[in-house]
């Protein structure tokens, strides 16, 4: 027996009223969503409409400072907006980088990224206050550079091999200095290659380190080219070699580590711009495009090359992959050095 179900006028009217309310609510939600998207797009299109801050996690005078200030000046000129460059040194770059990680993800606080803060510090310190792979989005890579092994002019060695011999014979070992966790590890790498122990003397900033090195207070320093080149040209420092397999364009007279008999002494450093995770993709893309245009400017290239940099351009995806690759590379270096002790 089949049972029939009938719907009266009252039930039918209620059904249509509920349906209308549901449709009306859906339309309201869609309008709000579309408005929010439109407002976001308008805001991104207007970017930047107020001053931008670039955080440099090192003291003035070094390579990161030179790079960050060049990018900041050219962004300001291109967008007719103030760009404030702010040095926040300390904890091997950790203080400034942690500050950048906690900034609002709106494109108005950018941070200069370098190998130490993005790939070395996580494996050297217990708590650095940020996760380089989770707390940031890559915006644009800018430059790469080898490092320099430099000493004072009167040092009794002129090559890496002569330095190695000196380190093996000096009482209590030769001393070496650096200003970052990466350059400290570069010194460790050199010690493993020459099979001699050297005493590490850390410095907070490159300016103080190179001045005291020039006086002969330290035997050798792992230095960035921008911090050392002016003193080399002035005759206040002596360069022994650049790390890697080729000479630096800014110092063609200085041999590479490979030429000097140490092909495995290969370590470079890159700088780029990063932003807090959550920064709108449209803003990241706009920044990347403008920074790449800046890196194409002849006067910018001339300044960067003269400071010892090699200009490197790429997409945010390219820079992100570079950070991840370097993170793994230096993790392996730290682990090998730890297991060897």
Secondary structure, DSSP 8 states (H G I E B T S, - for coil): --------HHHHHHHHHHHHHHHHHHHHHHHHHHHHHHHHHHHHHH--SS-EEEEESS-TTSHHHHHHHHHHHHHHHHHTS-EEEEE---GGGHHHHHHHHTS-SSSSEEEEEEHIIIIIHHHHSS--SS-TTTSEEEEEEEEEEEEEEEE-TT-S--SHHHHHHHHHHSTT--EEEESSHHHHHHHHHHHHHHT---EEEE-S-HHHHHHHHHTTSSSEEEEEHHHHHHHHHTTSSEEEEESSSS--GGGTTS-BTTTTT-TT---EEEEEEEEETT--HHHHHHHHHHHHHHHT-HHHHHHHHHTT-EE----HHHHHHHHHHHHHHHHHHHHHHHHH-
